[in-house]
Amino acid sequence: MNAEAKYERVLLTGGRVLDVAAGMDRQTDVLLENGRMIAFGAEARNQPHDRVDAIDGCLVLPAFVDLCANLREPGEKHHATIASETRAALAGGFAHVVTPPDTLPVVDSAAIVALIQEKAEAAGAAKVYTIGALTKGLEGKRPANMAALHQAGCIAVSNARAGFANDETLLRCLEYAATLGLTVFFYPEEPSLANGCAHDGFMAARLGLPSIPALAETVALAKQLLMVEETGVRAHFSQLSCKGSVELMRIAKGKGLPVTADVAMHQLHLTDAAIDGFNSLAHVRPPLRSEADRLALCAAVQDGTIDAICSHHQPLNAAAKLAPFPATEPGISALETVLPLGLKLVRDGLLNEHRLWQALTVSPAAIAGIAAGSLTSGGVVVVDPEAAWCVAPETLSSAGHNTPFLGMAVQGRVRGVYTA
């Protein structure tokens, strides 16, 4: 089962129960009521229940939380819909997904927030949390009505990857967000240095592709960190891609700044070597970088410098990847491969199991400020860590099949998700 399962009371028997938030890791039976654990062990077995699910060899975990999934609505139904992608989220173990503001139209009004929420509720799958626009229309010229966006339910604000007219505009926006207690999500990239489509390295040079140096990220990140220090705003830095960014985050956290960070799962597995042969399925932004960057990102997740792992899910239709490499749309359909790829990192010794589950549950829930990330809140996912399957269009629930992992044999699949 890789879709949502709703029952009043479910007894899960024979599983290994892990909850990083509660410090729990034991082989025991668990009683769920409306998607949350209410008892375990003998107490669970002795209480009345409506259903028994035998899950020998499986893991019982808090449902996952994704800090960046583009659901393509409103505005881009030709790629995917909120309905299709929230079903894909559940198939990947994510009961909670955060979506950025760069939709069509931009999430800069309460009406757009309400539209997204209505579609998500109608879909009845994963819960969706919106990030509002930091500036009107993401144009970088004047602040959006952040108070109205906050009141409408936005958990944070961001200017996505759009630039600002000047640094003063950014500074005033951060001051405004700080007064409202809003978290600002940054996707650090200096536009004037990011006119290419691939990492500035050997592969881009060999293929003759215009490049995006790591400096495009680190220059933006350094400036943003200085402004965070000046304003005191709570900030989250999403989709870091290089060793230099890890070093800057480590310094910022050492200074006690109110900052957190995440990395996309594909950045922990792939390098710019994946674009060889002009493989547009590996065209993503920020671009896949060097092996040294990849290893630095893995180490940063392990030591907590990077708090969470996101999917950076961007479903695209087949046509979006058929043009010459620079003209293809960047993005990877990723919700359903996060789990097996994470387990591979554990098997390869690059990440321990505790950190993997922490980075997918309690940490992103805390960053988003939502009631999730533990077995007693936010849903429960049952994972078969040994289940073998092949990444293929017929095995994916997402409307987007644009993944460089197509054809890859993987281990680890969601067996069930239980939510209220």
Buried (B, 14 or more C-beta within 10 A) or exposed (E): EBEBBEBEBBBBBBBBBBBBBBEBBEEBBBBBBBBBBBBBEEEBBEEEBEEEBEBEEBBBBBBBBBBBBBBBBBEBEEBBBBBBBBBBBBBBBBBBBBBBBBBEBBBBBBEBBEBBBEBBEEBEBBBBBBBBBBBBEBBBEEBBBBEBBBEBBBBBBBBBBBBBEEEEBBBEBBBBBBEBEBBBBBBBBBEEBBEBBBBBBEBBEEBEBEBBBBBBBBBBBBBBBBBBBEBEBBBBBBBBBBBBBBBBBBEBBEEEBBBBBBBBBBBBBBBBBBBEEBBBBBBBBBBBBBEEBBBBBBBBBBEBBBBBBBBBBBBBBEEBBEEEBBEBBBBBBBBBBBBBBBBBBBEEEBBEBBBBBBBBBBBBBBBBBBEBBBBBBBBBBBBBBEBEBEBEEEBBBBBBBBBBBBEBEBBBBBBBBBBE
